[in-house]
Amino acid sequence: GSDSIVYDAYAFTYLPVGQEVSYRLQKLEPSPEAINILLRLGADKTVNCATVGLLYAFLGDVLPHMETVGSRHPKSEVIDRARAYIYAHPRFAMRDLAAHCKISESGLYAAFKEVTGRTPVEEKHRIQVEKAALLLTTTDLSVEEISFRLGFSSPAYFRRVLRDARGVTPREIRRTAQPPI
């Protein structure tokens, strides 16, 4: 059918690198050149100098963009430190978060965008929404109390952030979590 997955597996002993490297299983977005190489490999499945060369050419194109096992973005430690601070201090000021992470505010913003694709404020909202959903489904706290505990400026702003992130209101989250009577 059209929704089936077809693949070819290629294995060899030596990678063109000077160290042992393991790559995570991941979805690739190969360049048009790499796709062309794969099509050529799929058309000629014999092992010869030409196909091994094609395989190395493909690897040369995609390996630099692949995540290796154990690899982390160099700025991940800053992001981890910031997230822990955000969890513990929902009413943080950006200057305090940056100081805690030992980085400038602009550096923190750039690190977040580079590593997560979000700003620190968007990350704060993501964390607040995650905590809000947990509080809404596991406690009887009012929306106003949850809003206050999570550091939102008002219950109305809390509702808007939650609706923007999840597409539902606090009441709908609470209702869907309760078993029917």
Sequence and secondary structure as in RCSB ss.txt:
>XXXX:A:sequence
GSDSIVYDAYAFTYLPVGQEVSYRLQKLEPSPEAINILLRLGADKTVNCATVGLLYAFLGDVLPHMETVGSRHPK
SEVIDRARAYIYAHPRFAMRDLAAHCKISESGLYAAFKEVTGRTPVEEKHRIQVEKAALLLTTTDLSVEEISFRL
GFSSPAYFRRVLRDARGVTPREIRRTAQPPI
>XXXX:A:secstr
 TT         S  SSSS   B        HHHHHHHHHHHH  S SHHHHHHHHHHHHHHGGGS BTT   TT
HHHHHHHHHHHHH TT  HHHHHHHTTS HHHHHHHHHHHHSS HHHHHHHHHHHHHHHHHHH    HHHHHHHT
T S HHHHHHHHHHHHSS HHHHHHHHS   
